[in-house]
Amino acid sequence: MSEEWKGFTTRLLHERYQPEAATGALTLPIFQTSTFVFENPEQGAARFGGTEEGYMYSRLGNPTVDALAERIAILENGEMGVAFGSGMAAISHVMMGLVKKGDHIIASDALYGCTFAFFQSILAERFGVCVSFVDTSDMQKVMDSLRPETTVLYLETPANPTMKLSDIRALAQLVKPHNVKIVVDNTFMSPYLQRPLELGADVVVHSATKYISGHGDVVGGLAVGSKELMTSIKKSFLKDIGGVMGPFDAFLLLRGLKTLTVRMDKHCANAMKVAEFLRDHPAVERVLYPGLPDFPQYELAKQQMNGFGGTLSFEVKGGVEKGRRVMNSVRLCQLAVSLGDVHTLIQHPASMTHAVIPREERLQVGITDGLIRLSVGIEDVDDILQDLDGALSK
Ligand code: LCS
């Protein structure tokens, strides 16, 4: 298919998309194989030696997995994509590809709990990389944290679960002259709503488990960046550490991706209505959603994102006890971690997704004990509102 089409959804479906050559199958088959047969020993040697293109072994590359990696690169407008067995595998392989002992990383202070734990307990405590957790919404604080040995600025925007934003374009302009690479976790937005590489980032990572899958049936990760960097991550770190994605998971993600834009539009519309409903509800203390005009970074959200996303957090009056009662009382919303599913999911960051972060540090970044996170699904919104209203009024 030619590349004349400009619309995001059309490109998502058609750009560089061909029916499968051997059979004409419209949908790419699942190449559920661990290994690939060579015609002769010379061919095997040439492939391992890098003088002939072609598959060898599915840890080194697989056609279904590569098709997904190519699609995410198209959508993020980057040179090359790589798929991993989980979002954490994407983050850890990319970071290992970018830093070495003695380097310094600046990371957003509000991060998904396991990303925080990887930086703190593995990179910093075991591998001699220094990590500063900084409020990356504050340019001055980032500037003050820069050191000669800083190699990576790692941003999660919006941050899980506080929804705090970092200004990718402004931060890129700030740190680029210092030779610092910017990695952005784009999980909450998907490439439909935010494209960090276009704003100056070097690498974008995803937990594909979330909006890219959309159906709550697969764990996976993706990363996109320059051909040089991603080739080195695929051919060295992924090859030798091995956090690969399986072909069936890639197939599920390719399938989920096809409906990304229609799902995201519904997620965003529903989340906006839920955010307004919660803001106006007498039992609710505060709502964190970038689409509300009183959200502190509302203007940045409008500039940097093409929509406000499907996830929000809120705090009920009466603290943890009342919050627990709400989570016990919902009937439509499912009490589960993860996000980006077609079903509405509700969870408690302080005791679940972010429990690994010490309480003092959690409180400092606004992950209070009473905070509840809601991943708004694509159900009929009046039913979600009715469920929340019933639970809040108990
Ligand atoms: N990045 C973000 C922003 C995430 O929210 C998650 C998982 C990951 C990376 C890791 O991805 P995974 O390895 O799970 O594919 N977030 C989760 C959450 O909020 N609830 O359960 C998992």
Residues whose N, C-alpha, C, O or C-beta is under 5 A from the ligand:
A	BS01	LCS	S86 G87 M88 Y112 N160 D185 T187 S207 A208 T209 G220 V337 S338 T353
